[in-house]
Amino acid sequence: MNFAPLPSVDVASVPADALVLDVREDDEWAAGHVEGALHVPMSDFVARFGEVTEAVAEGRRAFVMCRVGGRSAQVTQYLVQQGIDAVNVDGGMLAWDGAGRPMVTESGSPAFVL
C-alpha cells in the first residue's frame, strides 16, 4: 500500500491569521490555546464535521493541532481524504508554546499546555 505523505508544517510556518483547528479535549483547551482557533475535540470530530467544513468553505487551509501531533495527524489525514486543504502542525501545542507563540485562556489566567 502506498500512503501519501501527510502534509505538515512547523509552528513557525503557521500564519498569524491562520485557521487553526484544535482537536484537543476540553480540559486541554481550557488550559491554553491559540487565539481565534476553532476547537473541535477529536472525540466529537465526526459529529461536528460540519463546523469544520463551514470554516474552510472560503478556501482556507486548516492548520490542525493537538498536544504533540498524534491526534492532529489522524484528523489531518481524514480531512485530506475529504478533499480539504489541511496540514498537521508538527509538535503541536508543546512546540507552539516552546516557540513562544501566543496563547490565551477564556478565564484570563496564564495559558499553559496541559
PyMOL commands that place a pseudoatom at each C-alpha (Angstrom):
pseudoatom trace, name=CA, resn=MET, resi=1, chain=A, elem=C, hetatm=0, pos=[0.000, 0.000, 0.000]
pseudoatom trace, name=CA, resn=ASN, resi=2, chain=A, elem=C, hetatm=0, pos=[1.174, 3.489, -0.782]
pseudoatom trace, name=CA, resn=PHE, resi=3, chain=A, elem=C, hetatm=0, pos=[0.246, 6.239, 1.620]
pseudoatom trace, name=CA, resn=ALA, resi=4, chain=A, elem=C, hetatm=0, pos=[0.788, 9.820, 0.549]
pseudoatom trace, name=CA, resn=PRO, resi=5, chain=A, elem=C, hetatm=0, pos=[2.997, 11.668, 2.991]
pseudoatom trace, name=CA, resn=LEU, resi=6, chain=A, elem=C, hetatm=0, pos=[0.949, 13.655, 5.456]
pseudoatom trace, name=CA, resn=PRO, resi=7, chain=A, elem=C, hetatm=0, pos=[1.201, 17.377, 4.773]
pseudoatom trace, name=CA, resn=SER, resi=8, chain=A, elem=C, hetatm=0, pos=[2.773, 19.067, 7.783]
pseudoatom trace, name=CA, resn=VAL, resi=9, chain=A, elem=C, hetatm=0, pos=[4.362, 22.362, 8.777]
pseudoatom trace, name=CA, resn=ASP, resi=10, chain=A, elem=C, hetatm=0, pos=[6.326, 23.570, 11.773]
pseudoatom trace, name=CA, resn=VAL, resi=11, chain=A, elem=C, hetatm=0, pos=[4.855, 26.144, 14.159]
pseudoatom trace, name=CA, resn=ALA, resi=12, chain=A, elem=C, hetatm=0, pos=[6.942, 28.962, 12.685]
pseudoatom trace, name=CA, resn=SER, resi=13, chain=A, elem=C, hetatm=0, pos=[5.158, 28.441, 9.343]
pseudoatom trace, name=CA, resn=VAL, resi=14, chain=A, elem=C, hetatm=0, pos=[1.648, 28.987, 10.748]
pseudoatom trace, name=CA, resn=PRO, resi=15, chain=A, elem=C, hetatm=0, pos=[0.479, 32.480, 9.684]
pseudoatom trace, name=CA, resn=ALA, resi=16, chain=A, elem=C, hetatm=0, pos=[-0.824, 34.772, 12.428]
pseudoatom trace, name=CA, resn=ASP, resi=17, chain=A, elem=C, hetatm=0, pos=[-4.257, 34.860, 10.750]
pseudoatom trace, name=CA, resn=ALA, resi=18, chain=A, elem=C, hetatm=0, pos=[-4.388, 31.119, 10.034]
pseudoatom trace, name=CA, resn=LEU, resi=19, chain=A, elem=C, hetatm=0, pos=[-7.389, 28.908, 10.650]
pseudoatom trace, name=CA, resn=VAL, resi=20, chain=A, elem=C, hetatm=0, pos=[-6.060, 26.764, 13.498]
pseudoatom trace, name=CA, resn=LEU, resi=21, chain=A, elem=C, hetatm=0, pos=[-8.147, 23.673, 14.204]
pseudoatom trace, name=CA, resn=ASP, resi=22, chain=A, elem=C, hetatm=0, pos=[-7.505, 22.460, 17.762]
pseudoatom trace, name=CA, resn=VAL, resi=23, chain=A, elem=C, hetatm=0, pos=[-8.571, 18.827, 18.238]
pseudoatom trace, name=CA, resn=ARG, resi=24, chain=A, elem=C, hetatm=0, pos=[-7.575, 18.521, 21.920]
pseudoatom trace, name=CA, resn=GLU, resi=25, chain=A, elem=C, hetatm=0, pos=[-10.100, 17.759, 24.645]
pseudoatom trace, name=CA, resn=ASP, resi=26, chain=A, elem=C, hetatm=0, pos=[-11.918, 20.440, 26.661]
pseudoatom trace, name=CA, resn=ASP, resi=27, chain=A, elem=C, hetatm=0, pos=[-9.547, 20.425, 29.662]
pseudoatom trace, name=CA, resn=GLU, resi=28, chain=A, elem=C, hetatm=0, pos=[-6.523, 20.836, 27.385]
pseudoatom trace, name=CA, resn=TRP, resi=29, chain=A, elem=C, hetatm=0, pos=[-8.237, 23.689, 25.518]
pseudoatom trace, name=CA, resn=ALA, resi=30, chain=A, elem=C, hetatm=0, pos=[-9.149, 25.435, 28.785]
pseudoatom trace, name=CA, resn=ALA, resi=31, chain=A, elem=C, hetatm=0, pos=[-5.508, 25.399, 29.955]
pseudoatom trace, name=CA, resn=GLY, resi=32, chain=A, elem=C, hetatm=0, pos=[-4.364, 27.371, 26.898]
pseudoatom trace, name=CA, resn=HIS, resi=33, chain=A, elem=C, hetatm=0, pos=[-4.969, 27.650, 23.169]
pseudoatom trace, name=CA, resn=VAL, resi=34, chain=A, elem=C, hetatm=0, pos=[-4.241, 29.689, 20.079]
pseudoatom trace, name=CA, resn=GLU, resi=35, chain=A, elem=C, hetatm=0, pos=[-6.388, 32.811, 19.986]
pseudoatom trace, name=CA, resn=GLY, resi=36, chain=A, elem=C, hetatm=0, pos=[-9.136, 32.501, 17.390]
pseudoatom trace, name=CA, resn=ALA, resi=37, chain=A, elem=C, hetatm=0, pos=[-8.658, 28.749, 16.959]
pseudoatom trace, name=CA, resn=LEU, resi=38, chain=A, elem=C, hetatm=0, pos=[-11.617, 26.518, 16.138]
pseudoatom trace, name=CA, resn=HIS, resi=39, chain=A, elem=C, hetatm=0, pos=[-11.970, 23.943, 18.923]
pseudoatom trace, name=CA, resn=VAL, resi=40, chain=A, elem=C, hetatm=0, pos=[-13.418, 20.613, 17.785]
pseudoatom trace, name=CA, resn=PRO, resi=41, chain=A, elem=C, hetatm=0, pos=[-12.206, 17.780, 20.051]
pseudoatom trace, name=CA, resn=MET, resi=42, chain=A, elem=C, hetatm=0, pos=[-11.171, 14.645, 18.197]
pseudoatom trace, name=CA, resn=SER, resi=43, chain=A, elem=C, hetatm=0, pos=[-13.770, 12.703, 20.203]
pseudoatom trace, name=CA, resn=ASP, resi=44, chain=A, elem=C, hetatm=0, pos=[-16.534, 14.953, 18.739]
pseudoatom trace, name=CA, resn=PHE, resi=45, chain=A, elem=C, hetatm=0, pos=[-14.970, 15.372, 15.317]
pseudoatom trace, name=CA, resn=VAL, resi=46, chain=A, elem=C, hetatm=0, pos=[-17.281, 13.320, 13.127]
pseudoatom trace, name=CA, resn=ALA, resi=47, chain=A, elem=C, hetatm=0, pos=[-20.411, 14.734, 14.816]
pseudoatom trace, name=CA, resn=ARG, resi=48, chain=A, elem=C, hetatm=0, pos=[-19.138, 18.306, 14.398]
pseudoatom trace, name=CA, resn=PHE, resi=49, chain=A, elem=C, hetatm=0, pos=[-17.562, 17.911, 10.960]
pseudoatom trace, name=CA, resn=GLY, resi=50, chain=A, elem=C, hetatm=0, pos=[-19.977, 20.489, 9.520]
pseudoatom trace, name=CA, resn=GLU, resi=51, chain=A, elem=C, hetatm=0, pos=[-18.365, 23.233, 11.630]
pseudoatom trace, name=CA, resn=VAL, resi=52, chain=A, elem=C, hetatm=0, pos=[-15.017, 22.396, 10.080]
pseudoatom trace, name=CA, resn=THR, resi=53, chain=A, elem=C, hetatm=0, pos=[-16.333, 22.373, 6.511]
pseudoatom trace, name=CA, resn=GLU, resi=54, chain=A, elem=C, hetatm=0, pos=[-18.004, 25.770, 7.133]
pseudoatom trace, name=CA, resn=ALA, resi=55, chain=A, elem=C, hetatm=0, pos=[-14.736, 27.224, 8.449]
pseudoatom trace, name=CA, resn=VAL, resi=56, chain=A, elem=C, hetatm=0, pos=[-12.755, 26.058, 5.417]
pseudoatom trace, name=CA, resn=ALA, resi=57, chain=A, elem=C, hetatm=0, pos=[-15.513, 26.942, 2.931]
pseudoatom trace, name=CA, resn=GLU, resi=58, chain=A, elem=C, hetatm=0, pos=[-13.730, 30.150, 1.948]
pseudoatom trace, name=CA, resn=GLY, resi=59, chain=A, elem=C, hetatm=0, pos=[-10.878, 28.030, 0.596]
pseudoatom trace, name=CA, resn=ARG, resi=60, chain=A, elem=C, hetatm=0, pos=[-8.822, 28.455, 3.745]
pseudoatom trace, name=CA, resn=ARG, resi=61, chain=A, elem=C, hetatm=0, pos=[-6.176, 25.939, 4.759]
pseudoatom trace, name=CA, resn=ALA, resi=62, chain=A, elem=C, hetatm=0, pos=[-6.757, 24.289, 8.127]
pseudoatom trace, name=CA, resn=PHE, resi=63, chain=A, elem=C, hetatm=0, pos=[-3.715, 24.057, 10.419]
pseudoatom trace, name=CA, resn=VAL, resi=64, chain=A, elem=C, hetatm=0, pos=[-4.571, 21.083, 12.646]
pseudoatom trace, name=CA, resn=MET, resi=65, chain=A, elem=C, hetatm=0, pos=[-3.102, 20.960, 16.127]
pseudoatom trace, name=CA, resn=CYS, resi=66, chain=A, elem=C, hetatm=0, pos=[-3.185, 18.807, 19.259]
pseudoatom trace, name=CA, resn=ARG, resi=67, chain=A, elem=C, hetatm=0, pos=[-0.714, 18.483, 22.144]
pseudoatom trace, name=CA, resn=VAL, resi=68, chain=A, elem=C, hetatm=0, pos=[2.214, 16.889, 20.282]
pseudoatom trace, name=CA, resn=GLY, resi=69, chain=A, elem=C, hetatm=0, pos=[0.920, 15.963, 16.810]
pseudoatom trace, name=CA, resn=GLY, resi=70, chain=A, elem=C, hetatm=0, pos=[-0.506, 12.436, 17.018]
pseudoatom trace, name=CA, resn=ARG, resi=71, chain=A, elem=C, hetatm=0, pos=[-4.234, 13.146, 17.154]
pseudoatom trace, name=CA, resn=SER, resi=72, chain=A, elem=C, hetatm=0, pos=[-3.907, 16.056, 14.754]
pseudoatom trace, name=CA, resn=ALA, resi=73, chain=A, elem=C, hetatm=0, pos=[-2.106, 13.798, 12.258]
pseudoatom trace, name=CA, resn=GLN, resi=74, chain=A, elem=C, hetatm=0, pos=[-5.099, 11.440, 12.253]
pseudoatom trace, name=CA, resn=VAL, resi=75, chain=A, elem=C, hetatm=0, pos=[-7.545, 14.317, 11.793]
pseudoatom trace, name=CA, resn=THR, resi=76, chain=A, elem=C, hetatm=0, pos=[-5.389, 15.876, 9.058]
pseudoatom trace, name=CA, resn=GLN, resi=77, chain=A, elem=C, hetatm=0, pos=[-5.353, 12.567, 7.195]
pseudoatom trace, name=CA, resn=TYR, resi=78, chain=A, elem=C, hetatm=0, pos=[-9.157, 12.369, 7.446]
pseudoatom trace, name=CA, resn=LEU, resi=79, chain=A, elem=C, hetatm=0, pos=[-9.592, 15.964, 6.223]
pseudoatom trace, name=CA, resn=VAL, resi=80, chain=A, elem=C, hetatm=0, pos=[-7.252, 15.449, 3.262]
pseudoatom trace, name=CA, resn=GLN, resi=81, chain=A, elem=C, hetatm=0, pos=[-9.220, 12.313, 2.321]
pseudoatom trace, name=CA, resn=GLN, resi=82, chain=A, elem=C, hetatm=0, pos=[-12.351, 14.507, 2.303]
pseudoatom trace, name=CA, resn=GLY, resi=83, chain=A, elem=C, hetatm=0, pos=[-10.675, 16.897, -0.142]
pseudoatom trace, name=CA, resn=ILE, resi=84, chain=A, elem=C, hetatm=0, pos=[-9.978, 19.610, 2.438]
pseudoatom trace, name=CA, resn=ASP, resi=85, chain=A, elem=C, hetatm=0, pos=[-6.721, 21.585, 2.394]
pseudoatom trace, name=CA, resn=ALA, resi=86, chain=A, elem=C, hetatm=0, pos=[-5.324, 20.664, 5.801]
pseudoatom trace, name=CA, resn=VAL, resi=87, chain=A, elem=C, hetatm=0, pos=[-1.850, 20.373, 7.292]
pseudoatom trace, name=CA, resn=ASN, resi=88, chain=A, elem=C, hetatm=0, pos=[-0.656, 18.892, 10.557]
pseudoatom trace, name=CA, resn=VAL, resi=89, chain=A, elem=C, hetatm=0, pos=[1.295, 21.240, 12.836]
pseudoatom trace, name=CA, resn=ASP, resi=90, chain=A, elem=C, hetatm=0, pos=[4.435, 19.331, 13.852]
pseudoatom trace, name=CA, resn=GLY, resi=91, chain=A, elem=C, hetatm=0, pos=[4.961, 19.218, 17.600]
pseudoatom trace, name=CA, resn=GLY, resi=92, chain=A, elem=C, hetatm=0, pos=[1.510, 20.614, 18.339]
pseudoatom trace, name=CA, resn=MET, resi=93, chain=A, elem=C, hetatm=0, pos=[0.867, 22.954, 21.234]
pseudoatom trace, name=CA, resn=LEU, resi=94, chain=A, elem=C, hetatm=0, pos=[4.079, 21.937, 23.015]
pseudoatom trace, name=CA, resn=ALA, resi=95, chain=A, elem=C, hetatm=0, pos=[6.090, 23.202, 20.034]
pseudoatom trace, name=CA, resn=TRP, resi=96, chain=A, elem=C, hetatm=0, pos=[3.848, 26.281, 19.751]
pseudoatom trace, name=CA, resn=ASP, resi=97, chain=A, elem=C, hetatm=0, pos=[4.484, 27.160, 23.393]
pseudoatom trace, name=CA, resn=GLY, resi=98, chain=A, elem=C, hetatm=0, pos=[8.190, 26.326, 23.065]
pseudoatom trace, name=CA, resn=ALA, resi=99, chain=A, elem=C, hetatm=0, pos=[8.479, 28.706, 20.123]
pseudoatom trace, name=CA, resn=GLY, resi=100, chain=A, elem=C, hetatm=0, pos=[6.976, 31.491, 22.205]
pseudoatom trace, name=CA, resn=ARG, resi=101, chain=A, elem=C, hetatm=0, pos=[3.861, 31.804, 20.037]
pseudoatom trace, name=CA, resn=PRO, resi=102, chain=A, elem=C, hetatm=0, pos=[0.961, 33.498, 21.865]
pseudoatom trace, name=CA, resn=MET, resi=103, chain=A, elem=C, hetatm=0, pos=[-1.654, 31.516, 23.768]
pseudoatom trace, name=CA, resn=VAL, resi=104, chain=A, elem=C, hetatm=0, pos=[-4.816, 32.583, 25.584]
pseudoatom trace, name=CA, resn=THR, resi=105, chain=A, elem=C, hetatm=0, pos=[-7.375, 31.221, 28.018]
pseudoatom trace, name=CA, resn=GLU, resi=106, chain=A, elem=C, hetatm=0, pos=[-11.061, 32.083, 28.265]
pseudoatom trace, name=CA, resn=SER, resi=107, chain=A, elem=C, hetatm=0, pos=[-10.669, 32.728, 32.004]
pseudoatom trace, name=CA, resn=GLY, resi=108, chain=A, elem=C, hetatm=0, pos=[-7.838, 35.221, 31.546]
pseudoatom trace, name=CA, resn=SER, resi=109, chain=A, elem=C, hetatm=0, pos=[-5.474, 33.131, 33.678]
pseudoatom trace, name=CA, resn=PRO, resi=110, chain=A, elem=C, hetatm=0, pos=[-1.959, 32.416, 32.369]
pseudoatom trace, name=CA, resn=ALA, resi=111, chain=A, elem=C, hetatm=0, pos=[-2.046, 29.955, 29.467]
pseudoatom trace, name=CA, resn=PHE, resi=112, chain=A, elem=C, hetatm=0, pos=[-0.114, 26.689, 29.543]
pseudoatom trace, name=CA, resn=VAL, resi=113, chain=A, elem=C, hetatm=0, pos=[-0.097, 23.372, 27.702]
pseudoatom trace, name=CA, resn=LEU, resi=114, chain=A, elem=C, hetatm=0, pos=[-1.772, 20.567, 29.645]
for i in range(1, 114): cmd.bond("trace and resi %d" % i, "trace and resi %d" % (i + 1))
show_as sticks, trace
zoom trace
